Amino acid sequence: MTTTATPLKKEPSNGSALKETETMKALVYHGPGKKSWENKPKPVIKETTDAIVKIFKTTICGTDLHIMKGDVPEVTDGRIIGHEGVGIIEEVGSGVSNFKKGDHVLISCITSCGKCEYCKKGMYSHCSNGGWILGHLIDGTQAEFVRIPHADNSLYPIPAGADEEALVMLSDILPTGFECGVLNGMVKPGDTIAIIGAGPIGLAALLTSQFYSPSEIIMIDTDDYRLSVAKTFGATQLINSSKENAVEKVMKLTKDMGVDVAIEAVGVPETFELCESIVGAGGHIANIGVHGKSVSLHLETLWSRNVTITTRLVDTISTPMLLKNVQSKKIDPNKLITHHFKLSQAVEAYETFGHAAKEKALKVILTNQ
């Protein structure tokens, strides 16, 4: 559905006269199950540390699907969705020193000031003046233009000649899979790990877990296509939990010891409880999934097993390292991309991504043409 907005008036800035605000096209959330591609005011510089970026390529995240279902109530009617992408800087505020107009940049899904107490701890996701705000608390990247607060610390320069389409995967899913799954799970050489969910985030955890040479990577999902993709990405064991008892299969594979690391990459109660059932003594449960419903914590079985459970919102502190690994071809995020759309086809792209099993979709790329 497309709607036409009446041009709005921009408030005076630094004593300038009122003038018509330019408009752009964007994907807009209007409550659970409701979205539209429509006209919105083009963003303008609000703070000296802002940058306006013209979107070149963006994508849809599983978190966006959670938003569309109403699982993230902080997202209000009228919000432009999206928190990933690459683009070209259109304008910078006077306080931006690392970037200039015309620079090609990677947009981090996390906005960070770099100065507050949380940022100084490396917890950018909890930045007092940022965190996960794009497509959440402020307008996001599924639009022709986006305003990026704290641009110096929330954008990354794209090296000349880089595959910008592949780098979209560095906005969110690769650092999320790595930080929330692999690092929090404390994957070590020789570990047996299980990743529940062979979607893009689970596959990102699969790719980056191999930095640490686990001996076994068990991939669990209900979709044979995604499991087959996981095999090509390096999974050593595949379990379709809709066709066989996943707990029994894992216990058989581990000689009844359970896994060293169980990574939850779906965000539903059943998959987290599966992690609780297969983690071994002294093991780690690393939650990545966005949970919109309560989950049962079975302390009656876990209390004595020296199990560590971690939660985390990605901080993107690993983005520079991952960027180097992509550049050196140690990892190839292009393998995660299965579908391409024009940005103006965002509603259609949501339909495809929302029926991923049927459409055999992993990540979709939306190109602003």
C-alpha positions in Angstrom: 0.0 0.0 0.0 1.3 3.4 -0.9 0.1 6.7 0.6 1.0 10.2 -0.4 1.9 12.6 2.4 1.3 16.3 2.3 4.6 18.2 2.4 5.4 19.3 5.9 7.0 22.5 7.1 10.4 22.4 8.7 11.0 24.3 11.9 13.6 27.1 11.7 17.2 26.0 12.3 19.8 28.6 13.3 17.4 31.4 12.4 16.7 30.1 8.9 13.4 30.8 7.3 10.7 28.2 7.1 10.7 26.1 3.9 9.1 23.0 2.6 10.5 19.7 3.9 11.7 17.3 1.3 10.1 13.9 1.3 11.4 10.4 0.7 10.0 6.9 0.5 10.2 4.5 3.4 8.8 1.3 4.9 6.6 2.4 7.8 5.2 0.3 10.7 1.6 1.0 11.7 1.0 -1.6 14.4 1.1 -5.4 14.5 0.8 -6.8 11.0 0.5 -3.4 9.4 3.1 -1.8 7.2 3.3 0.4 4.1 5.7 1.9 1.6 4.9 5.6 1.8 6.1 9.2 1.8 7.9 10.5 4.9 9.9 13.7 5.6 13.5 13.3 4.5 15.7 13.4 7.7 17.6 16.5 8.6 20.6 17.2 10.9 19.3 17.6 14.5 22.6 17.4 16.4 26.1 18.5 15.4 27.2 14.8 15.7 24.6 13.6 13.2 25.1 12.3 9.6 22.5 11.9 6.9 23.2 8.8 4.9 21.6 7.9 1.5 20.8 4.2 1.7 22.5 2.1 -1.0 21.6 -1.3 0.3 19.7 -2.5 3.3 18.1 -5.8 4.5 15.4 -7.2 6.8 16.2 -8.7 10.1 14.4 -11.4 12.1 14.0 -8.7 14.8 12.0 -6.7 12.2 9.6 -9.7 12.0 9.3 -9.6 15.8 8.4 -5.9 15.5 5.8 -6.6 12.9 4.2 -9.2 15.2 4.0 -6.7 18.0 6.7 -8.4 20.1 8.5 -5.0 20.6 6.0 -2.6 22.0 8.4 0.3 22.2 8.1 0.5 18.4 5.2 2.9 17.8 2.9 3.6 14.9 4.6 5.6 12.2 8.1 4.3 12.8 10.4 3.7 9.8 11.8 0.2 10.4 15.3 -1.2 9.8 18.7 -1.0 11.4 21.2 -2.4 8.8 22.7 -1.1 5.6 25.4 0.6 3.7 25.2 4.0 2.0 26.8 7.2 1.0 27.0 10.2 3.3 24.8 13.1 2.1 25.5 15.6 4.9 27.3 15.7 8.2 26.9 17.9 11.3 29.6 20.3 12.3 30.8 18.0 15.1 31.5 15.0 12.8 35.2 14.6 12.2 35.7 11.1 10.8 33.4 11.4 7.8 32.5 13.8 5.0 30.0 14.0 2.2 30.4 11.3 -0.4 32.0 8.8 1.9 30.8 5.2 1.6 29.9 3.8 5.0 28.7 0.8 6.8 25.8 1.5 9.3 26.1 -0.2 12.7 22.8 -1.5 14.1 23.9 0.0 17.4 24.3 3.7 17.9 27.0 4.7 20.4 28.3 8.0 21.7 31.6 6.5 22.7 31.8 8.7 25.8 29.2 7.5 28.4 30.0 5.0 31.2 28.5 2.0 29.2 30.4 2.9 26.0 33.7 3.1 28.0 32.9 -0.5 29.1 32.4 -1.6 25.5 28.7 -2.0 26.1 27.6 0.1 23.2 24.2 -1.6 23.2 23.5 0.2 26.5 24.8 3.6 25.5 23.1 6.3 27.6 22.5 8.3 24.4 22.0 5.5 21.9 22.0 1.7 21.9 19.6 -0.1 19.6 17.5 2.9 18.5 17.5 2.7 14.7 14.2 1.3 13.5 13.2 1.0 17.2 13.1 4.3 19.0 14.0 6.5 16.0 13.5 6.1 12.3 15.6 3.4 10.6 17.3 2.3 7.4 14.5 0.8 5.3 14.2 4.1 3.6 15.9 6.2 1.0 17.7 8.3 3.7 18.5 7.8 7.4 19.8 10.1 10.1 22.6 8.5 12.1 23.3 10.0 15.5 26.8 9.9 16.9 28.1 9.3 13.4 31.8 9.1 14.3 31.2 6.1 16.5 28.2 4.5 14.7 29.5 4.3 11.1 32.4 2.5 9.6 34.3 3.5 6.5 34.0 1.0 3.6 37.3 0.3 2.0 37.6 1.0 -1.7 36.7 -2.0 -3.9 34.8 -3.8 -1.1 31.7 -5.8 -1.8 29.2 -3.5 -0.2 26.4 -6.0 -0.6 28.3 -8.5 1.5 29.1 -5.8 4.1 25.4 -5.3 4.9 25.8 -8.6 6.8 28.2 -6.8 9.1 25.6 -4.2 10.3 24.0 -6.8 12.6 23.9 -10.5 12.0 27.6 -11.4 11.9 28.5 -9.4 15.0 25.3 -10.6 16.7 26.0 -14.3 16.0 29.6 -13.8 17.0 29.2 -11.7 20.2 26.0 -13.0 21.6 26.5 -16.6 20.6 30.2 -17.5 20.2 31.9 -15.1 22.6 29.2 -15.3 25.2 29.1 -19.1 24.8 32.9 -19.1 25.4 33.4 -21.5 22.5 36.9 -23.2 22.8 38.9 -25.5 20.6 37.6 -29.0 20.8 34.2 -28.0 22.1 31.0 -29.7 21.0 28.5 -27.0 20.3 24.8 -27.0 19.2 23.2 -24.1 17.4 19.4 -24.1 17.6 18.0 -22.3 14.6 19.6 -22.4 11.1 18.3 -19.0 10.1 20.7 -16.1 9.3 21.7 -15.4 12.9 22.3 -19.1 13.6 24.3 -19.4 10.4 26.3 -16.3 11.4 27.1 -18.1 14.7 28.1 -21.2 12.7 30.5 -19.2 10.5 32.2 -17.3 13.3 32.3 -20.2 15.8 34.9 -21.8 13.4 37.4 -19.1 14.4 37.8 -21.3 17.6 37.9 -24.8 16.0 35.1 -26.6 17.8 35.3 -30.4 17.2 31.5 -30.7 16.5 28.9 -28.2 15.4 25.4 -29.7 15.7 22.8 -27.6 13.8 19.2 -28.1 14.8 16.2 -26.7 12.8 12.9 -27.8 11.4 13.7 -27.0 7.8 15.7 -29.3 5.7 16.8 -26.6 3.2 18.4 -24.5 6.0 20.0 -27.5 7.4 21.5 -28.3 4.0 22.9 -24.8 3.8 24.3 -25.2 7.3 26.2 -28.3 6.1 27.9 -26.3 3.4 28.8 -23.6 6.0 30.6 -26.2 8.2 28.1 -27.9 10.4 29.2 -31.4 11.2 25.9 -32.9 12.4 22.3 -32.0 11.3 19.1 -32.6 13.3 15.6 -31.9 12.0 13.7 -31.5 15.2 10.4 -31.9 13.4 11.3 -35.4 12.3 13.4 -36.8 15.2 13.8 -36.3 18.9 16.5 -33.6 19.1 17.3 -34.2 22.8 17.8 -38.0 22.2 19.9 -37.4 19.1 22.2 -34.9 20.8 22.6 -37.2 23.8 23.5 -40.1 21.5 26.0 -37.9 19.6 27.6 -36.8 22.9 27.5 -40.1 24.7 25.0 -38.7 27.1 27.2 -35.9 28.2 25.4 -33.0 26.5 27.0 -30.2 24.6 29.6 -27.7 25.8 27.8 -24.8 24.3 24.1 -24.5 23.3 23.4 -21.4 21.2 19.7 -20.3 21.0 19.1 -18.4 17.8 15.3 -18.5 17.3 13.6 -16.7 20.2 10.7 -18.9 21.1 10.2 -20.8 24.4 10.6 -24.3 22.9 14.1 -23.6 21.5 15.4 -22.1 24.7 14.1 -25.1 26.7 15.7 -27.4 24.2 19.0 -25.7 25.1 18.3 -26.4 28.8 17.8 -30.1 28.0 21.0 -30.6 25.9 23.6 -28.5 27.7 26.2 -30.6 29.6 27.6 -30.1 33.0 29.8 -27.0 33.1 28.4 -25.9 29.8 27.1 -22.6 28.5 23.7 -21.6 27.2 24.1 -18.5 25.0 20.8 -16.8 24.1 20.7 -14.7 20.9 17.0 -14.9 20.1 14.5 -12.1 20.6 12.0 -13.4 23.0 8.5 -12.0 23.0 7.0 -14.6 25.5 8.0 -16.0 28.9 10.3 -19.0 29.0 10.5 -21.6 31.7 13.8 -21.8 33.5 14.2 -25.4 34.7 16.4 -24.7 37.8 15.1 -28.0 39.2 17.4 -29.8 36.8 20.1 -27.1 36.2 20.8 -25.8 39.7 23.6 -28.3 40.4 25.1 -28.6 36.9 27.5 -25.6 36.9 25.7 -24.2 33.8 26.2 -20.6 32.7 23.3 -18.8 31.0 24.1 -15.6 29.1 21.9 -13.0 27.4 23.1 -10.0 25.3 22.2 -7.4 22.8 25.0 -7.1 20.3 27.5 -4.3 21.0 29.2 -4.4 17.6 32.6 -4.1 19.2 33.7 -6.9 16.9 32.8 -5.2 13.7 36.3 -3.9 12.8 37.7 -7.4 13.4 35.0 -9.0 11.3 35.4 -6.4 8.6 39.1 -7.5 8.3 38.1 -11.1 8.1 35.6 -10.4 5.3 38.2 -8.4 3.4 40.8 -11.2 3.7 38.1 -13.7 2.7 38.3 -15.7 5.9 34.5 -15.6 6.0 32.1 -14.9 3.1 28.9 -13.3 4.2 27.7 -13.2 0.6 26.7 -16.9 1.1 23.9 -15.7 3.4 22.2 -13.7 0.7 19.5 -15.5 -1.3 17.0 -12.9 -2.6 17.3 -9.4 -4.1 14.6 -6.7 -4.3 14.4 -3.0 -5.0 13.9 -0.9 -1.9 10.5 0.1 -3.3 9.6 -3.6 -3.1 10.0 -3.7 0.6 6.5 -4.9 1.3 7.0 -7.8 -1.1 10.4 -8.5 0.4 8.8 -8.8 3.9 6.4 -11.4 2.5 9.3 -13.5 1.1 11.4 -13.2 4.3 8.4 -13.8 6.5 7.8 -17.1 4.7 11.5 -18.1 4.7 11.0 -21.8 4.7 8.6 -21.8 1.7 10.7 -19.3 -0.2 14.0 -20.8 0.8 15.1 -17.4 2.0 18.0 -16.5 4.2 18.9 -12.8 3.9 17.3 -10.5 1.4 19.0 -7.4 0.0 17.0 -4.2 -0.8 18.7 -1.9 -3.2 17.8 1.8 -3.4 17.7 2.5 -7.1 
